[in-house]
Amino acid sequence: PRSTLFPYTTLFRSDTVAFGALQVLRAAGRRVGQDVGLAGIGDNWAGKVVEPGLTTIRFYQRQVGQEAARMLLQSLEHTEPDAAPVRQTTLGYTLVERGSL
């Protein structure tokens, strides 16, 4: 049965933080992937070798860097503070499903 003390699934801001949560949950007697699910962001290589494997969101670092550089160059074209237009950008990602969900 699912515990009322832990949420069923939590997405952590990085795989590294999720690895820490995995250890804490195990120490609390929770079965990750059964009692509680967790996922990280970044597709760290260690997510493939921990047990259960860590579900993660893989984002495309090159695309992130290119878009950040493009936005920086665009903001430098404006001489007035706060004159650069506000932009919303959607970047690609892939959900990599492993045993932690």
TIMI-2910 file (N, C-alpha, C, CB; in pm, 1 decimal, decimal comma, always signed):
<rs>
+----------+----------+----------+----------+----------+----------+----------+----------+----------+----------+----------+----------+------+
!      n_x !      n_y !      n_z !     ca_x !     ca_y !     ca_z !      c_x !      c_y !      c_z !     cb_x !     cb_y !     cb_z ! resn !
+----------+----------+----------+----------+----------+----------+----------+----------+----------+----------+----------+----------+------+
!    +82,2 !   -120,4 !     +0,0 !     +0,0 !     +0,0 !     +0,0 !    +85,7 !   +125,6 !     +0,0 !    -93,0 !     +0,5 !   +120,3 !  Pro !
!    +35,5 !   +228,9 !    -62,9 !   +107,7 !   +355,8 !    -67,0 !   +103,8 !   +423,3 !    +68,8 !    +48,7 !   +448,4 !   -174,1 !  Arg !
!   +212,3 !   +486,7 !   +105,0 !   +223,1 !   +555,4 !   +232,6 !   +154,5 !   +690,7 !   +225,2 !   +369,8 !   +571,7 !   +273,1 !  Ser !
!    +96,1 !   +734,1 !   +335,7 !    +39,4 !   +868,6 !   +341,0 !   +144,5 !   +970,1 !   +384,5 !    -80,7 !   +872,6 !   +436,4 !  Thr !
!   +260,8 !   +922,1 !   +429,4 !   +367,0 !  +1013,3 !   +472,1 !   +451,9 !  +1062,6 !   +356,0 !   +455,3 !   +945,4 !   +573,8 !  Leu !
!   +450,7 !   +989,5 !   +243,7 !   +531,2 !  +1025,6 !   +128,1 !   +439,7 !  +1046,7 !     +8,7 !   +637,3 !   +917,0 !    +97,8 !  Phe !
!   +466,4 !  +1145,8 !    -73,7 !   +389,4 !  +1157,2 !   -197,9 !   +421,1 !  +1036,3 !   -286,3 !   +421,9 !  +1291,9 !   -272,8 !  Pro !
!   +330,4 !  +1002,6 !   -376,7 !   +355,6 !   +885,3 !   -459,4 !   +471,8 !   +907,8 !   -555,6 !   +230,6 !   +848,5 !   -537,1 !  Tyr !
!   +473,8 !  +1020,2 !   -624,5 !   +582,1 !  +1047,8 !   -719,0 !   +631,7 !  +1190,4 !   -700,8 !   +535,2 !  +1025,2 !   -864,7 !  Thr !
!   +763,0 !  +1206,6 !   -702,7 !   +824,0 !  +1338,3 !   -691,3 !   +927,3 !  +1354,5 !   -800,7 !   +887,8 !  +1358,8 !   -552,2 !  Thr !
!   +925,3 !  +1469,8 !   -866,5 !  +1026,4 !  +1505,4 !   -966,2 !  +1125,9 !  +1598,8 !   -898,9 !   +961,8 !  +1572,7 !  -1093,7 !  Leu !
!  +1252,5 !  +1559,8 !   -898,5 !  +1357,3 !  +1640,8 !   -836,5 !  +1427,6 !  +1725,2 !   -941,5 !  +1459,0 !  +1551,5 !   -762,9 !  Phe !
!  +1486,8 !  +1835,6 !   -898,8 !  +1545,9 !  +1931,7 !   -993,1 !  +1670,3 !  +1879,4 !  -1063,0 !  +1580,2 !  +2058,7 !   -921,1 !  Arg !
!  +1727,0 !  +1771,7 !  -1011,4 !  +1842,6 !  +1709,9 !  -1077,0 !  +1847,2 !  +1562,9 !  -1038,5 !  +1975,8 !  +1781,9 !  -1037,9 !  Ser !
!  +1918,1 !  +1486,1 !  -1117,1 !  +1937,0 !  +1344,9 !  -1083,8 !  +2013,9 !  +1330,5 !   -953,1 !  +2011,0 !  +1271,9 !  -1197,2 !  Asp !
!  +2108,8 !  +1419,0 !   -928,7 !  +2189,9 !  +1411,6 !   -807,3 !  +2101,8 !  +1424,2 !   -682,6 !  +2297,9 !  +1521,9 !   -808,0 !  Thr !
!  +2008,0 !  +1517,6 !   -684,3 !  +1916,5 !  +1533,7 !   -571,4 !  +1827,8 !  +1409,5 !   -558,7 !  +1829,5 !  +1661,6 !   -588,8 !  Val !
!  +1784,0 !  +1355,8 !   -671,5 !  +1701,4 !  +1234,5 !   -669,3 !  +1777,5 !  +1116,5 !   -610,1 !  +1653,6 !  +1200,1 !   -810,7 !  Ala !
!  +1909,1 !  +1107,3 !   -636,5 !  +1989,1 !   +999,1 !   -577,3 !  +1988,0 !  +1010,3 !   -424,7 !  +2135,2 !  +1003,0 !   -630,7 !  Phe !
!  +1999,1 !  +1131,9 !   -373,6 !  +1992,5 !  +1153,1 !   -228,6 !  +1857,6 !  +1110,6 !   -172,9 !  +2018,9 !  +1300,0 !   -194,6 !  Gly !
!  +1750,1 !  +1146,3 !   -243,9 !  +1616,0 !  +1106,9 !   -200,1 !  +1600,6 !   +955,4 !   -201,4 !  +1509,2 !  +1171,2 !   -289,3 !  Ala !
!  +1659,7 !   +892,3 !   -300,1 !  +1654,8 !   +746,2 !   -309,6 !  +1713,9 !   +682,9 !   -183,7 !  +1730,7 !   +697,0 !   -435,2 !  Leu !
!  +1827,4 !   +735,3 !   -138,1 !  +1891,3 !   +682,6 !    -17,6 !  +1804,6 !   +705,5 !   +106,1 !  +2028,6 !   +747,1 !     +2,2 !  Gln !
!  +1746,9 !   +824,6 !   +117,5 !  +1662,9 !   +857,1 !   +232,5 !  +1539,2 !   +767,6 !   +234,9 !  +1621,8 !  +1005,5 !   +229,2 !  Val !
!  +1477,1 !   +749,4 !   +119,4 !  +1357,7 !   +665,3 !   +111,3 !  +1388,4 !   +520,7 !   +147,6 !  +1297,8 !   +671,9 !    -28,7 !  Leu !
!  +1500,2 !   +470,8 !    +98,7 !  +1540,9 !   +334,1 !   +135,1 !  +1562,3 !   +321,6 !   +284,6 !  +1668,7 !   +294,1 !    +60,9 !  Arg !
!  +1630,2 !   +419,7 !   +344,2 !  +1655,5 !   +416,8 !   +488,6 !  +1524,7 !   +420,4 !   +567,6 !  +1744,9 !   +534,8 !   +529,7 !  Ala !
!  +1421,1 !   +482,0 !   +509,4 !  +1289,6 !   +488,4 !   +574,3 !  +1206,4 !   +363,0 !   +546,9 !  +1213,6 !   +612,3 !   +526,8 !  Ala !
!  +1265,1 !   +267,1 !   +474,5 !  +1195,6 !   +142,6 !   +447,3 !  +1098,9 !   +148,0 !   +329,8 !  +1122,2 !   +101,2 !   +567,7 !  Gly !
!  +1109,4 !   +250,8 !   +247,6 !  +1021,3 !   +263,5 !   +131,4 !  +1083,7 !   +194,2 !    +11,7 !   +993,3 !   +411,9 !    +99,3 !  Arg !
!  +1000,1 !   +131,2 !    -67,8 !  +1045,4 !    +64,1 !   -189,7 !  +1023,8 !   +159,4 !   -306,4 !   +969,4 !    -71,8 !   -212,5 !  Arg !
!  +1133,1 !   +216,9 !   -354,5 !  +1125,1 !   +310,7 !   -466,7 !  +1083,4 !   +233,9 !   -591,3 !  +1261,4 !   +384,0 !   -489,5 !  Val !
!   +985,1 !   +287,5 !   -660,8 !   +929,1 !   +221,0 !   -777,3 !   +805,2 !   +140,2 !   -743,3 !  +1032,2 !   +131,8 !   -840,3 !  Gly !
!   +781,6 !   +119,8 !   -613,6 !   +662,1 !    +46,5 !   -569,3 !   +580,3 !   +131,0 !   -472,4 !   +701,7 !    -87,0 !   -502,8 !  Gln !
!   +638,2 !   +164,0 !   -356,3 !   +567,6 !   +247,3 !   -258,9 !   +566,4 !   +393,2 !   -301,0 !   +631,4 !   +233,7 !   -121,4 !  Asp !
!   +673,8 !   +434,7 !   -360,9 !   +692,1 !   +575,2 !   -397,7 !   +771,9 !   +581,3 !   -527,4 !   +764,3 !   +654,9 !   -283,9 !  Val !
!   +740,5 !   +678,2 !   -610,8 !   +814,3 !   +696,3 !   -735,2 !   +896,3 !   +823,4 !   -729,5 !   +719,2 !   +699,7 !   -855,0 !  Gly !
!  +1006,5 !   +823,8 !   -799,5 !  +1084,0 !   +946,6 !   -809,6 !  +1152,8 !   +953,8 !   -944,6 !  +1187,0 !   +955,7 !   -696,3 !  Leu !
!  +1180,7 !  +1077,8 !   -983,0 !  +1247,0 !  +1103,7 !  -1110,7 !  +1334,6 !  +1225,9 !  -1093,7 !  +1143,7 !  +1124,0 !  -1226,4 !  Ala !
!  +1436,1 !  +1235,4 !  -1178,5 !  +1526,7 !  +1348,6 !  -1176,7 !  +1531,2 !  +1415,0 !  -1312,8 !  +1666,1 !  +1305,0 !  -1134,4 !  Gly !
!  +1621,0 !  +1509,3 !  -1323,9 !  +1640,8 !  +1581,3 !  -1449,2 !  +1789,6 !  +1581,0 !  -1480,0 !  +1584,8 !  +1727,4 !  -1441,3 !  Ile !
!  +1825,9 !  +1541,6 !  -1602,1 !  +1964,9 !  +1550,2 !  -1644,3 !  +2022,2 !  +1424,4 !  -1706,8 !  +2046,8 !  +1586,6 !  -1529,7 !  Gly !
!  +1963,5 !  +1310,3 !  -1682,9 !  +2011,3 !  +1183,4 !  -1737,3 !  +2157,0 !  +1156,1 !  -1701,6 !  +1994,7 !  +1182,3 !  -1887,6 !  Asp !
!  +2186,9 !  +1165,2 !  -1573,5 !  +2318,7 !  +1132,6 !  -1521,1 !  +2347,5 !   +984,6 !  -1547,4 !  +2327,9 !  +1165,2 !  -1368,9 !  Asn !
!  +2470,3 !   +951,1 !  -1581,6 !  +2507,0 !   +812,6 !  -1613,3 !  +2474,4 !   +717,4 !  -1499,0 !  +2655,4 !   +803,7 !  -1646,4 !  Trp !
!  +2482,1 !   +765,8 !  -1375,4 !  +2458,3 !   +678,9 !  -1260,1 !  +2313,0 !   +632,0 !  -1252,8 !  +2495,7 !   +751,5 !  -1131,6 !  Ala !
!  +2222,3 !   +703,6 !  -1317,6 !  +2082,5 !   +663,4 !  -1318,7 !  +2060,0 !   +530,3 !  -1386,4 !  +2000,2 !   +767,4 !  -1385,9 !  Gly !
!  +2155,9 !   +489,0 !  -1467,7 !  +2146,8 !   +360,1 !  -1536,8 !  +2193,6 !   +245,1 !  -1449,0 !  +2228,6 !   +363,2 !  -1664,9 !  Lys !
!  +2274,1 !   +275,1 !  -1346,4 !  +2334,2 !   +167,6 !  -1267,9 !  +2277,4 !   +155,2 !  -1126,9 !  +2481,6 !   +188,4 !  -1259,6 !  Val !
!  +2206,9 !   +257,8 !  -1076,8 !  +2145,1 !   +243,0 !   -944,9 !  +2027,5 !   +147,8 !   -956,8 !  +2099,3 !   +380,8 !   -887,6 !  Val !
!  +1988,7 !    +91,8 !   -843,3 !  +1875,1 !     -1,2 !   -842,4 !  +1768,1 !    +52,8 !   -749,6 !  +1918,9 !   -144,1 !   -798,2 !  Glu !
!  +1648,2 !    +77,2 !   -796,5 !  +1605,0 !    +65,6 !   -935,8 !  +1662,6 !   +179,6 !  -1018,9 !  +1451,2 !    +65,1 !   -945,2 !  Pro !
!  +1666,1 !   +159,7 !  -1149,4 !  +1714,9 !   +264,5 !  -1238,8 !  +1633,4 !   +391,6 !  -1221,5 !  +1709,9 !   +217,9 !  -1384,8 !  Gly !
!  +1699,9 !   +505,9 !  -1230,9 !  +1634,3 !   +634,9 !  -1207,8 !  +1567,4 !   +685,9 !  -1335,4 !  +1735,9 !   +738,3 !  -1156,3 !  Leu !
!  +1437,5 !   +707,4 !  -1328,2 !  +1366,2 !   +773,8 !  -1437,0 !  +1411,8 !   +918,3 !  -1439,6 !  +1210,3 !   +763,4 !  -1419,6 !  Thr !
!  +1432,3 !   +972,7 !  -1559,0 !  +1489,6 !  +1105,7 !  -1570,0 !  +1436,4 !  +1178,2 !  -1692,7 !  +1641,3 !  +1097,7 !  -1575,3 !  Thr !
!  +1455,4 !  +1306,6 !  -1692,5 !  +1425,5 !  +1387,8 !  -1810,2 !  +1558,1 !  +1428,9 !  -1871,6 !  +1337,8 !  +1513,4 !  -1773,8 !  Ile !
!  +1580,6 !  +1387,0 !  -1995,0 !  +1702,4 !  +1422,1 !  -2068,2 !  +1672,9 !  +1548,2 !  -2148,8 !  +1750,2 !  +1304,0 !  -2161,7 !  Arg !
!  +1750,5 !  +1651,2 !  -2125,4 !  +1735,1 !  +1770,9 !  -2206,1 !  +1859,1 !  +1788,3 !  -2291,2 !  +1710,4 !  +1895,5 !  -2117,8 !  Phe !
!  +1846,5 !  +1868,1 !  -2392,8 !  +1952,2 !  +1879,4 !  -2492,6 !  +2039,5 !  +2000,5 !  -2461,6 !  +1892,5 !  +1890,3 !  -2634,9 !  Tyr !
!  +2153,4 !  +1975,0 !  -2398,9 !  +2240,4 !  +2081,3 !  -2348,3 !  +2289,2 !  +2173,8 !  -2458,6 !  +2358,9 !  +2021,3 !  -2276,5 !  Gln !
!  +2318,9 !  +2120,5 !  -2574,3 !  +2363,9 !  +2204,9 !  -2684,8 !  +2255,2 !  +2303,7 !  -2723,3 !  +2403,6 !  +2119,3 !  -2806,1 !  Arg !
!  +2132,6 !  +2256,3 !  -2731,6 !  +2020,0 !  +2343,4 !  -2766,5 !  +2001,0 !  +2451,0 !  -2658,6 !  +1889,8 !  +2260,0 !  -2783,6 !  Gln !
!  +2015,0 !  +2414,1 !  -2532,0 !  +2002,9 !  +2510,4 !  -2422,4 !  +2110,7 !  +2617,6 !  -2436,1 !  +2013,9 !  +2439,3 !  -2284,7 !  Val !
!  +2234,0 !  +2577,3 !  -2461,9 !  +2344,1 !  +2673,0 !  -2477,3 !  +2325,3 !  +2764,0 !  -2596,4 !  +2475,0 !  +2600,0 !  -2490,6 !  Gly !
!  +2281,9 !  +2707,9 !  -2707,4 !  +2260,2 !  +2789,9 !  -2826,6 !  +2150,3 !  +2892,8 !  -2803,7 !  +2224,9 !  +2701,5 !  -2946,1 !  Gln !
!  +2043,7 !  +2851,5 !  -2741,0 !  +1932,8 !  +2944,3 !  -2715,9 !  +1974,1 !  +3052,2 !  -2616,0 !  +1809,1 !  +2868,1 !  -2663,6 !  Glu !
!  +2049,4 !  +3015,4 !  -2513,3 !  +2096,7 !  +3113,6 !  -2415,8 !  +2187,3 !  +3216,6 !  -2483,1 !  +2171,6 !  +3043,6 !  -2300,5 !  Ala !
!  +2276,5 !  +3171,5 !  -2570,0 !  +2365,3 !  +3263,9 !  -2641,9 !  +2284,7 !  +3355,6 !  -2733,8 !  +2470,3 !  +3185,5 !  -2723,9 !  Ala !
!  +2186,4 !  +3300,4 !  -2801,5 !  +2101,6 !  +3380,3 !  -2890,0 !  +2027,6 !  +3488,8 !  -2811,2 !  +2000,8 !  +3290,0 !  -2963,8 !  Arg !
!  +1974,8 !  +3451,6 !  -2695,5 !  +1902,2 !  +3548,0 !  -2612,6 !  +1996,1 !  +3656,2 !  -2557,5 !  +1831,6 !  +3475,7 !  -2496,7 !  Met !
!  +2116,6 !  +3617,1 !  -2519,5 !  +2214,3 !  +3714,3 !  -2470,0 !  +2250,7 !  +3814,0 !  -2579,4 !  +2340,8 !  +3642,9 !  -2418,9 !  Leu !
!  +2280,9 !  +3763,6 !  -2698,8 !  +2315,5 !  +3852,9 !  -2809,4 !  +2200,1 !  +3946,2 !  -2842,9 !  +2354,9 !  +3772,0 !  -2933,1 !  Leu !
!  +2079,8 !  +3895,7 !  -2839,5 !  +1962,9 !  +3979,0 !  -2867,5 !  +1948,0 !  +4088,0 !  -2761,7 !  +1835,4 !  +3892,8 !  -2873,6 !  Gln !
!  +1972,7 !  +4054,6 !  -2635,1 !  +1958,8 !  +4155,6 !  -2529,8 !  +2067,9 !  +4262,5 !  -2540,1 !  +1963,6 !  +4089,1 !  -2391,6 !  Ser !
!  +2185,8 !  +4225,2 !  -2592,2 !  +2294,6 !  +4322,7 !  -2607,0 !  +2267,1 !  +4422,4 !  -2719,5 !  +2426,7 !  +4250,4 !  -2633,5 !  Leu !
!  +2176,6 !  +4390,0 !  -2809,0 !  +2140,5 !  +4480,5 !  -2917,5 !  +2058,6 !  +4598,3 !  -2868,4 !  +2064,0 !  +4406,1 !  -3024,2 !  Glu !
!  +2000,2 !  +4588,7 !  -2750,7 !  +1915,2 !  +4695,5 !  -2696,5 !  +1996,7 !  +4779,3 !  -2599,4 !  +1788,9 !  +4637,1 !  -2626,1 !  His !
!  +1994,6 !  +4909,3 !  -2619,6 !  +2075,6 !  +4998,1 !  -2535,4 !  +2004,6 !  +5039,7 !  -2408,0 !  +2114,4 !  +5121,1 !  -2612,8 !  Thr !
!  +1874,6 !  +5036,9 !  -2406,7 !  +1799,1 !  +5074,9 !  -2287,0 !  +1783,4 !  +4954,0 !  -2194,3 !  +1660,1 !  +5132,0 !  -2325,8 !  Glu !
!  +1797,8 !  +4977,8 !  -2063,6 !  +1773,0 !  +4866,8 !  -1970,5 !  +1629,7 !  +4816,3 !  -1984,9 !  +1799,7 !  +4910,8 !  -1824,5 !  Pro !
!  +1612,5 !  +4688,8 !  -1976,0 !  +1481,0 !  +4624,6 !  -1985,0 !  +1412,5 !  +4646,4 !  -2119,1 !  +1391,9 !  +4675,5 !  -1875,3 !  Asp !
!  +1486,4 !  +4686,4 !  -2223,3 !  +1425,5 !  +4710,5 !  -2354,6 !  +1415,7 !  +4581,8 !  -2436,7 !  +1506,3 !  +4815,3 !  -2431,8 !  Ala !
!  +1492,8 !  +4480,8 !  -2401,2 !  +1486,9 !  +4355,3 !  -2476,9 !  +1349,4 !  +4291,8 !  -2457,6 !  +1600,0 !  +4257,1 !  -2431,8 !  Ala !
!  +1293,1 !  +4238,4 !  -2563,0 !  +1160,5 !  +4177,2 !  -2550,6 !  +1165,3 !  +4051,5 !  -2463,3 !  +1104,7 !  +4142,6 !  -2689,4 !  Pro !
!  +1058,1 !  +4029,0 !  -2392,9 !  +1045,7 !  +3907,2 !  -2313,2 !  +1011,5 !  +3793,3 !  -2408,2 !   +936,9 !  +3922,3 !  -2200,5 !  Val !
!  +1082,5 !  +3683,0 !  -2393,4 !  +1058,8 !  +3568,5 !  -2481,8 !  +1032,7 !  +3444,5 !  -2399,9 !  +1178,0 !  +3545,8 !  -2576,0 !  Arg !
!   +944,7 !  +3363,8 !  -2449,1 !   +923,0 !  +3232,2 !  -2391,0 !   +977,7 !  +3131,6 !  -2490,5 !   +770,7 !  +3205,9 !  -2358,9 !  Gln !
!  +1058,9 !  +3039,7 !  -2442,5 !  +1122,1 !  +2942,2 !  -2530,1 !  +1094,1 !  +2801,7 !  -2478,4 !  +1274,4 !  +2967,5 !  -2540,2 !  Thr !
!  +1057,6 !  +2714,9 !  -2567,5 !  +1037,4 !  +2575,2 !  -2532,9 !  +1152,2 !  +2494,5 !  -2591,5 !   +899,9 !  +2523,2 !  -2584,5 !  Thr !
!  +1218,2 !  +2418,8 !  -2506,8 !  +1332,3 !  +2339,0 !  -2550,0 !  +1294,8 !  +2191,5 !  -2548,1 !  +1455,3 !  +2365,3 !  -2460,0 !  Leu !
!  +1362,3 !  +2113,9 !  -2629,2 !  +1332,1 !  +1972,4 !  -2639,2 !  +1378,9 !  +1892,7 !  -2519,3 !  +1393,2 !  +1916,8 !  -2762,2 !  Gly !
!  +1310,3 !  +1784,8 !  -2494,6 !  +1347,8 !  +1693,3 !  -2387,1 !  +1293,2 !  +1555,0 !  -2419,0 !  +1295,0 !  +1743,4 !  -2249,4 !  Tyr !
!  +1344,9 !  +1455,8 !  -2348,9 !  +1298,7 !  +1317,3 !  -2363,5 !  +1281,9 !  +1258,5 !  -2223,7 !  +1399,4 !  +1231,5 !  -2449,6 !  Thr !
!  +1170,1 !  +1193,2 !  -2200,6 !  +1151,6 !  +1120,8 !  -2076,4 !  +1216,5 !   +983,7 !  -2090,4 !  +1000,9 !  +1108,4 !  -2040,4 !  Leu !
!  +1309,0 !   +953,2 !  -2000,1 !  +1378,2 !   +823,7 !  -2001,1 !  +1321,8 !   +743,3 !  -1884,4 !  +1536,7 !   +840,3 !  -1989,8 !  Val !
!  +1237,0 !   +648,8 !  -1915,2 !  +1169,3 !   +572,1 !  -1811,0 !  +1254,8 !   +454,5 !  -1764,3 !  +1034,0 !   +521,8 !  -1861,7 !  Glu !
!  +1274,9 !   +449,7 !  -1634,8 !  +1346,4 !   +338,7 !  -1572,0 !  +1262,6 !   +289,4 !  -1452,9 !  +1491,1 !   +382,6 !  -1526,1 !  Arg !
!  +1319,2 !   +211,5 !  -1367,2 !  +1241,5 !   +144,3 !  -1262,0 !  +1194,2 !   +226,2 !  -1144,6 !  +1319,1 !    +37,8 !  -1210,1 !  Gly !
!  +1233,3 !   +352,8 !  -1134,5 !  +1201,3 !   +429,9 !  -1014,0 !  +1059,5 !   +486,9 !  -1012,9 !  +1299,3 !   +542,3 !   -999,4 !  Ser !
!   +983,6 !   +466,6 !  -1119,4 !   +843,7 !   +512,5 !  -1120,4 !   +750,2 !   +394,3 !  -1111,3 !   +812,9 !   +594,5 !  -1247,4 !  Leu !
+----------+----------+----------+----------+----------+----------+----------+----------+----------+----------+----------+----------+------+
</rs>
